[in-house]
Amino acid sequence: MPRPLEFTQISSDAFKSWSRCKRQFFYKHVKKMQWPADIQHFRLGRDVHKLLDYQARGLDCTLLLENAPMDVRVSWQKLMAHPVAHLPVIANEWAFHVPMPTRQGFTEWLTGRIDRVARRDDTVLVIDWKTGTGVPRNPEVDWQTRLYLYALVEVAQTSSAADLNLNWNGPLQPEQVQFVYVEVKADSHSPVREVVVDYNTAKHEATRQTLSAIVSAMAVEEEYGLPDNRQCPDKFCAYRSICGIESLN
């Protein structure tokens, strides 16, 4: 059976859209209809992530910080006072492309970029810095958590790990990995918050089965229907004015 569409990159955001509303997935990830966004909404996160990238490379950020906005400097100072920012770095801003065979015999690619992979004692941490947005309400089942943990273990268990610049001498087992959300707010009194999600072999295999089923469904989907309950699951959805759900209620 030929698939109707090609998906070259399936990200955690694509999985979120698919689970939320297939019509939203169609507009955003198939047609790639992206609304213009105000870059000021992403400025703090962009600047702090860039500084953290420089810090991981061992570069001096002093001159950059002298001219940085106050919220960036406050966030930076709080992170630098926290031990998680000084753990040994295995990889930083690590992009992954992990193959996922579908039930129809195709191979799709799971993609993403992990803020930092670090080591704490005998545990490998998948770190995600949260500066502009908060930690997901249910982090253990969030698609970012599940996809990033799965991708790291898959790559680290293959011979191609070194080729992908993952500085880890395997084999790495799921029980050795944790996802850590690090939330920092740009004020002087809120402490840096760590939210840790453990991983294990059972979770890894369950994620594999779930990802395979969803990617297989994505590969042959043709209708991209609205939610069965006729209710919009995303009050901030940019496509409400064109998706047709307003006319159903």
C-alpha positions as YAML, in Angstrom:
chain: A
units: angstrom
residues:
- id: 1
  name: MET
  ca: [0.00, 0.00, 0.00]
- id: 2
  name: PRO
  ca: [1.63, 3.32, -1.01]
- id: 3
  name: ARG
  ca: [1.48, 5.99, 1.63]
- id: 4
  name: PRO
  ca: [-0.18, 9.25, 0.58]
- id: 5
  name: LEU
  ca: [2.31, 11.59, 2.24]
- id: 6
  name: GLU
  ca: [5.96, 11.75, 3.23]
- id: 7
  name: PHE
  ca: [6.95, 12.61, 6.80]
- id: 8
  name: THR
  ca: [10.65, 13.33, 6.94]
- id: 9
  name: GLN
  ca: [10.70, 14.60, 10.53]
- id: 10
  name: ILE
  ca: [8.36, 13.51, 13.31]
- id: 11
  name: SER
  ca: [8.97, 15.56, 16.44]
- id: 12
  name: SER
  ca: [7.48, 15.51, 19.91]
- id: 13
  name: ASP
  ca: [5.30, 18.45, 18.85]
- id: 14
  name: ALA
  ca: [3.97, 16.37, 15.94]
- id: 15
  name: PHE
  ca: [3.01, 13.59, 18.35]
- id: 16
  name: LYS
  ca: [1.29, 16.13, 20.60]
- id: 17
  name: SER
  ca: [-0.70, 17.54, 17.69]
- id: 18
  name: TRP
  ca: [-1.64, 14.07, 16.46]
- id: 19
  name: SER
  ca: [-2.88, 13.03, 19.91]
- id: 20
  name: ARG
  ca: [-4.75, 16.30, 20.39]
- id: 21
  name: CYS
  ca: [-6.37, 16.80, 16.97]
- id: 22
  name: LYS
  ca: [-5.51, 15.21, 13.64]
- id: 23
  name: ARG
  ca: [-6.78, 18.27, 11.75]
- id: 24
  name: GLN
  ca: [-4.31, 20.41, 13.69]
- id: 25
  name: PHE
  ca: [-1.58, 17.89, 12.84]
- id: 26
  name: PHE
  ca: [-2.50, 18.19, 9.16]
- id: 27
  name: TYR
  ca: [-2.26, 21.98, 9.05]
- id: 28
  name: LYS
  ca: [0.85, 22.25, 11.19]
- id: 29
  name: HIS
  ca: [2.97, 19.25, 10.25]
- id: 30
  name: VAL
  ca: [1.74, 18.11, 6.83]
- id: 31
  name: LYS
  ca: [0.89, 21.43, 5.17]
- id: 32
  name: LYS
  ca: [3.39, 23.24, 7.44]
- id: 33
  name: MET
  ca: [1.13, 26.26, 7.82]
- id: 34
  name: GLN
  ca: [2.98, 28.32, 10.42]
- id: 35
  name: TRP
  ca: [1.51, 31.59, 11.69]
- id: 36
  name: PRO
  ca: [4.00, 34.45, 12.27]
- id: 37
  name: ALA
  ca: [5.06, 34.56, 15.93]
- id: 38
  name: ASP
  ca: [6.28, 37.45, 18.06]
- id: 39
  name: ILE
  ca: [9.95, 36.66, 18.68]
- id: 40
  name: GLN
  ca: [9.78, 38.49, 22.01]
- id: 41
  name: HIS
  ca: [7.82, 35.53, 23.36]
- id: 42
  name: PHE
  ca: [10.92, 33.37, 22.84]
- id: 43
  name: ARG
  ca: [13.67, 35.89, 23.63]
- id: 44
  name: LEU
  ca: [14.36, 34.82, 27.22]
- id: 45
  name: GLY
  ca: [14.50, 31.12, 26.42]
- id: 46
  name: ARG
  ca: [16.59, 31.71, 23.31]
- id: 47
  name: ASP
  ca: [19.15, 33.84, 25.14]
- id: 48
  name: VAL
  ca: [19.47, 31.58, 28.20]
- id: 49
  name: HIS
  ca: [19.77, 28.46, 26.03]
- id: 50
  name: LYS
  ca: [22.52, 30.11, 24.00]
- id: 51
  name: LEU
  ca: [24.44, 31.05, 27.14]
- id: 52
  name: LEU
  ca: [24.09, 27.50, 28.44]
- id: 53
  name: ASP
  ca: [25.44, 26.21, 25.15]
- id: 54
  name: TYR
  ca: [28.46, 28.51, 25.47]
- id: 55
  name: GLN
  ca: [28.94, 27.42, 29.08]
- id: 56
  name: ALA
  ca: [28.94, 23.76, 28.05]
- id: 57
  name: ARG
  ca: [31.71, 24.55, 25.55]
- id: 58
  name: GLY
  ca: [33.78, 26.16, 28.31]
- id: 59
  name: LEU
  ca: [33.45, 29.67, 26.92]
- id: 60
  name: ASP
  ca: [33.45, 32.83, 29.04]
- id: 61
  name: CYS
  ca: [30.02, 34.51, 29.00]
- id: 62
  name: THR
  ca: [30.99, 37.60, 31.01]
- id: 63
  name: LEU
  ca: [30.93, 40.13, 28.17]
- id: 64
  name: LEU
  ca: [27.63, 38.80, 26.83]
- id: 65
  name: LEU
  ca: [26.02, 39.06, 30.24]
- id: 66
  name: GLU
  ca: [27.13, 42.67, 30.72]
- id: 67
  name: ASN
  ca: [24.74, 43.74, 27.95]
- id: 68
  name: ALA
  ca: [22.03, 41.15, 28.50]
- id: 69
  name: PRO
  ca: [18.52, 42.10, 29.72]
- id: 70
  name: MET
  ca: [17.88, 41.82, 33.44]
- id: 71
  name: ASP
  ca: [15.65, 38.74, 33.16]
- id: 72
  name: VAL
  ca: [18.40, 36.89, 31.31]
- id: 73
  name: ARG
  ca: [21.00, 37.83, 33.94]
- id: 74
  name: VAL
  ca: [18.75, 36.81, 36.83]
- id: 75
  name: SER
  ca: [17.92, 33.48, 35.22]
- id: 76
  name: TRP
  ca: [21.59, 32.88, 34.48]
- id: 77
  name: GLN
  ca: [22.73, 33.66, 38.00]
- id: 78
  name: LYS
  ca: [20.16, 31.27, 39.45]
- id: 79
  name: LEU
  ca: [21.18, 28.49, 37.10]
- id: 80
  name: MET
  ca: [24.88, 28.99, 37.79]
- id: 81
  name: ALA
  ca: [24.18, 28.71, 41.52]
- id: 82
  name: HIS
  ca: [22.49, 25.33, 40.99]
- id: 83
  name: PRO
  ca: [24.50, 22.07, 40.79]
- id: 84
  name: VAL
  ca: [22.61, 20.72, 37.77]
- id: 85
  name: ALA
  ca: [24.22, 23.31, 35.49]
- id: 86
  name: HIS
  ca: [27.70, 22.10, 36.44]
- id: 87
  name: LEU
  ca: [27.29, 18.35, 35.94]
- id: 88
  name: PRO
  ca: [29.70, 16.74, 33.46]
- id: 89
  name: VAL
  ca: [28.33, 17.28, 29.96]
- id: 90
  name: ILE
  ca: [28.05, 14.32, 27.60]
- id: 91
  name: ALA
  ca: [26.37, 16.27, 24.79]
- id: 92
  name: ASN
  ca: [24.81, 19.71, 24.43]
- id: 93
  name: GLU
  ca: [22.09, 20.80, 21.99]
- id: 94
  name: TRP
  ca: [22.16, 17.21, 20.75]
- id: 95
  name: ALA
  ca: [20.09, 16.60, 17.62]
- id: 96
  name: PHE
  ca: [18.84, 13.07, 17.03]
- id: 97
  name: HIS
  ca: [17.33, 11.20, 14.08]
- id: 98
  name: VAL
  ca: [16.08, 7.78, 15.08]
- id: 99
  name: PRO
  ca: [14.54, 5.36, 12.54]
- id: 100
  name: MET
  ca: [11.10, 3.96, 13.29]
- id: 101
  name: PRO
  ca: [9.87, 1.13, 11.03]
- id: 102
  name: THR
  ca: [6.15, 1.21, 10.39]
- id: 103
  name: ARG
  ca: [3.79, -1.73, 10.14]
- id: 104
  name: GLN
  ca: [3.51, -1.11, 6.39]
- id: 105
  name: GLY
  ca: [7.25, -1.64, 5.85]
- id: 106
  name: PHE
  ca: [8.22, 2.05, 5.64]
- id: 107
  name: THR
  ca: [10.87, 3.74, 7.76]
- id: 108
  name: GLU
  ca: [10.08, 7.11, 9.27]
- id: 109
  name: TRP
  ca: [12.42, 9.28, 11.34]
- id: 110
  name: LEU
  ca: [11.92, 10.52, 14.88]
- id: 111
  name: THR
  ca: [13.67, 13.84, 15.35]
- id: 112
  name: GLY
  ca: [14.39, 16.33, 18.09]
- id: 113
  name: ARG
  ca: [17.06, 18.30, 19.89]
- id: 114
  name: ILE
  ca: [17.93, 17.61, 23.53]
- id: 115
  name: ASP
  ca: [19.11, 20.67, 25.46]
- id: 116
  name: ARG
  ca: [21.75, 18.75, 27.39]
- id: 117
  name: VAL
  ca: [22.80, 15.20, 28.17]
- id: 118
  name: ALA
  ca: [24.80, 15.09, 31.40]
- id: 119
  name: ARG
  ca: [26.08, 12.62, 33.96]
- id: 120
  name: ARG
  ca: [25.16, 12.57, 37.64]
- id: 121
  name: ASP
  ca: [27.04, 9.78, 39.40]
- id: 122
  name: ASP
  ca: [26.07, 6.61, 37.48]
- id: 123
  name: THR
  ca: [22.98, 8.14, 35.87]
- id: 124
  name: VAL
  ca: [22.68, 9.81, 32.48]
- id: 125
  name: LEU
  ca: [20.34, 12.81, 32.50]
- id: 126
  name: VAL
  ca: [18.28, 14.16, 29.64]
- id: 127
  name: ILE
  ca: [18.01, 17.80, 30.70]
- id: 128
  name: ASP
  ca: [15.43, 20.25, 29.37]
- id: 129
  name: TRP
  ca: [15.78, 23.87, 30.47]
- id: 130
  name: LYS
  ca: [12.40, 25.52, 31.10]
- id: 131
  name: THR
  ca: [12.78, 29.30, 31.11]
- id: 132
  name: GLY
  ca: [9.83, 30.70, 29.17]
- id: 133
  name: THR
  ca: [7.38, 27.86, 29.75]
- id: 134
  name: GLY
  ca: [6.65, 25.66, 32.75]
- id: 135
  name: VAL
  ca: [7.11, 21.95, 33.28]
- id: 136
  name: PRO
  ca: [4.35, 19.84, 31.66]
- id: 137
  name: ARG
  ca: [1.45, 19.03, 33.97]
- id: 138
  name: ASN
  ca: [2.02, 15.28, 33.58]
- id: 139
  name: PRO
  ca: [5.72, 15.06, 32.68]
- id: 140
  name: GLU
  ca: [5.94, 11.27, 32.78]
- id: 141
  name: VAL
  ca: [3.51, 10.86, 29.88]
- id: 142
  name: ASP
  ca: [4.42, 14.05, 28.00]
- id: 143
  name: TRP
  ca: [5.54, 13.33, 24.45]
- id: 144
  name: GLN
  ca: [8.77, 15.26, 24.85]
- id: 145
  name: THR
  ca: [9.75, 13.18, 27.87]
- id: 146
  name: ARG
  ca: [8.89, 9.89, 26.22]
- id: 147
  name: LEU
  ca: [10.43, 10.62, 22.83]
- id: 148
  name: TYR
  ca: [13.70, 12.06, 24.16]
- id: 149
  name: LEU
  ca: [14.30, 9.20, 26.59]
- id: 150
  name: TYR
  ca: [13.51, 6.66, 23.91]
- id: 151
  name: ALA
  ca: [15.79, 8.33, 21.35]
- id: 152
  name: LEU
  ca: [18.76, 8.61, 23.70]
- id: 153
  name: VAL
  ca: [18.64, 4.95, 24.70]
- id: 154
  name: GLU
  ca: [18.13, 3.78, 21.12]
- id: 155
  name: VAL
  ca: [21.12, 5.74, 19.83]
- id: 156
  name: ALA
  ca: [23.36, 4.87, 22.78]
- id: 157
  name: GLN
  ca: [22.68, 1.16, 22.28]
- id: 158
  name: THR
  ca: [23.79, 1.20, 18.65]
- id: 159
  name: SER
  ca: [27.23, 1.22, 17.09]
- id: 160
  name: SER
  ca: [26.42, 4.53, 15.40]
- id: 161
  name: ALA
  ca: [26.39, 6.45, 18.70]
- id: 162
  name: ALA
  ca: [29.93, 7.78, 18.19]
- id: 163
  name: ASP
  ca: [29.05, 8.95, 14.69]
- id: 164
  name: LEU
  ca: [26.24, 11.04, 16.15]
- id: 165
  name: ASN
  ca: [28.60, 12.82, 18.57]
- id: 166
  name: LEU
  ca: [27.12, 11.16, 21.63]
- id: 167
  name: ASN
  ca: [30.10, 10.89, 23.97]
- id: 168
  name: TRP
  ca: [28.99, 7.79, 25.84]
- id: 169
  name: ASN
  ca: [30.66, 4.39, 26.14]
- id: 170
  name: GLY
  ca: [27.70, 1.98, 26.09]
- id: 171
  name: PRO
  ca: [25.79, -0.11, 26.40]
- id: 172
  name: LEU
  ca: [23.40, 2.28, 28.09]
- id: 173
  name: GLN
  ca: [20.40, 0.68, 29.78]
- id: 174
  name: PRO
  ca: [17.06, 2.47, 30.28]
- id: 175
  name: GLU
  ca: [17.41, 2.07, 34.07]
- id: 176
  name: GLN
  ca: [20.52, 4.29, 33.90]
- id: 177
  name: VAL
  ca: [18.63, 7.22, 32.38]
- id: 178
  name: GLN
  ca: [16.45, 9.98, 33.83]
- id: 179
  name: PHE
  ca: [14.66, 12.96, 32.28]
- id: 180
  name: VAL
  ca: [15.13, 16.18, 34.26]
- id: 181
  name: TYR
  ca: [13.08, 19.31, 33.64]
- id: 182
  name: VAL
  ca: [14.92, 22.32, 35.09]
- id: 183
  name: GLU
  ca: [12.55, 25.24, 35.59]
- id: 184
  name: VAL
  ca: [13.95, 28.69, 36.27]
- id: 185
  name: LYS
  ca: [11.88, 31.85, 36.59]
- id: 186
  name: ALA
  ca: [13.28, 35.32, 35.95]
- id: 187
  name: ASP
  ca: [12.65, 36.68, 39.42]
- id: 188
  name: SER
  ca: [14.82, 36.95, 42.49]
- id: 189
  name: HIS
  ca: [12.90, 34.68, 44.89]
- id: 190
  name: SER
  ca: [11.68, 31.57, 43.03]
- id: 191
  name: PRO
  ca: [14.14, 28.70, 43.40]
- id: 192
  name: VAL
  ca: [15.29, 26.57, 40.49]
- id: 193
  name: ARG
  ca: [12.99, 23.55, 40.32]
- id: 194
  name: GLU
  ca: [13.97, 20.05, 39.21]
- id: 195
  name: VAL
  ca: [11.33, 17.58, 38.09]
- id: 196
  name: VAL
  ca: [12.77, 14.10, 37.56]
- id: 197
  name: VAL
  ca: [11.21, 11.27, 35.55]
- id: 198
  name: ASP
  ca: [12.72, 7.80, 35.94]
- id: 199
  name: TYR
  ca: [13.01, 5.33, 33.08]
- id: 200
  name: ASN
  ca: [13.22, 1.55, 32.74]
- id: 201
  name: THR
  ca: [13.13, -1.23, 30.18]
- id: 202
  name: ALA
  ca: [9.38, -1.77, 30.46]
- id: 203
  name: LYS
  ca: [8.72, 1.92, 29.73]
- id: 204
  name: HIS
  ca: [11.15, 1.82, 26.83]
- id: 205
  name: GLU
  ca: [9.45, -1.13, 25.16]
- id: 206
  name: ALA
  ca: [6.00, 0.33, 25.80]
- id: 207
  name: THR
  ca: [7.12, 3.57, 24.16]
- id: 208
  name: ARG
  ca: [8.49, 1.65, 21.19]
- id: 209
  name: GLN
  ca: [5.14, -0.05, 20.64]
- id: 210
  name: THR
  ca: [3.20, 3.20, 21.03]
- id: 211
  name: LEU
  ca: [5.47, 5.14, 18.69]
- id: 212
  name: SER
  ca: [5.32, 2.38, 16.08]
- id: 213
  name: ALA
  ca: [1.52, 2.30, 16.18]
- id: 214
  name: ILE
  ca: [1.16, 6.07, 15.86]
- id: 215
  name: VAL
  ca: [3.79, 6.48, 13.15]
- id: 216
  name: SER
  ca: [2.16, 3.63, 11.22]
- id: 217
  name: ALA
  ca: [-1.18, 5.44, 11.45]
- id: 218
  name: MET
  ca: [0.40, 8.73, 10.39]
- id: 219
  name: ALA
  ca: [1.93, 7.09, 7.32]
- id: 220
  name: VAL
  ca: [-1.44, 6.15, 5.81]
- id: 221
  name: GLU
  ca: [-3.80, 8.78, 7.22]
- id: 222
  name: GLU
  ca: [-5.88, 10.55, 4.58]
- id: 223
  name: GLU
  ca: [-8.83, 12.20, 6.34]
- id: 224
  name: TYR
  ca: [-7.28, 14.11, 9.30]
- id: 225
  name: GLY
  ca: [-10.62, 14.46, 11.02]
- id: 226
  name: LEU
  ca: [-11.68, 16.69, 13.89]
- id: 227
  name: PRO
  ca: [-12.06, 15.25, 17.41]
- id: 228
  name: ASP
  ca: [-14.96, 12.82, 17.76]
- id: 229
  name: ASN
  ca: [-16.50, 14.83, 20.61]
- id: 230
  name: ARG
  ca: [-16.66, 17.92, 18.35]
- id: 231
  name: GLN
  ca: [-14.87, 19.96, 21.03]
- id: 232
  name: CYS
  ca: [-11.65, 21.85, 20.38]
- id: 233
  name: PRO
  ca: [-8.96, 20.42, 22.70]
- id: 234
  name: ASP
  ca: [-6.65, 23.42, 22.32]
- id: 235
  name: LYS
  ca: [-8.03, 26.83, 23.20]
- id: 236
  name: PHE
  ca: [-4.88, 28.44, 21.78]
- id: 237
  name: CYS
  ca: [-5.02, 26.60, 18.46]
- id: 238
  name: ALA
  ca: [-4.09, 28.87, 15.56]
- id: 239
  name: TYR
  ca: [-6.25, 26.94, 13.12]
- id: 240
  name: ARG
  ca: [-9.68, 27.26, 14.76]
- id: 241
  name: SER
  ca: [-10.86, 29.81, 12.24]
- id: 242
  name: ILE
  ca: [-10.25, 27.47, 9.28]
- id: 243
  name: CYS
  ca: [-10.58, 23.91, 10.64]
- id: 244
  name: GLY
  ca: [-14.40, 23.86, 10.66]
- id: 245
  name: ILE
  ca: [-14.92, 22.97, 14.31]
- id: 246
  name: GLU
  ca: [-16.68, 26.27, 15.00]
- id: 247
  name: SER
  ca: [-19.43, 25.31, 12.57]
- id: 248
  name: LEU
  ca: [-20.10, 22.06, 14.46]
- id: 249
  name: ASN
  ca: [-21.20, 23.78, 17.67]
...
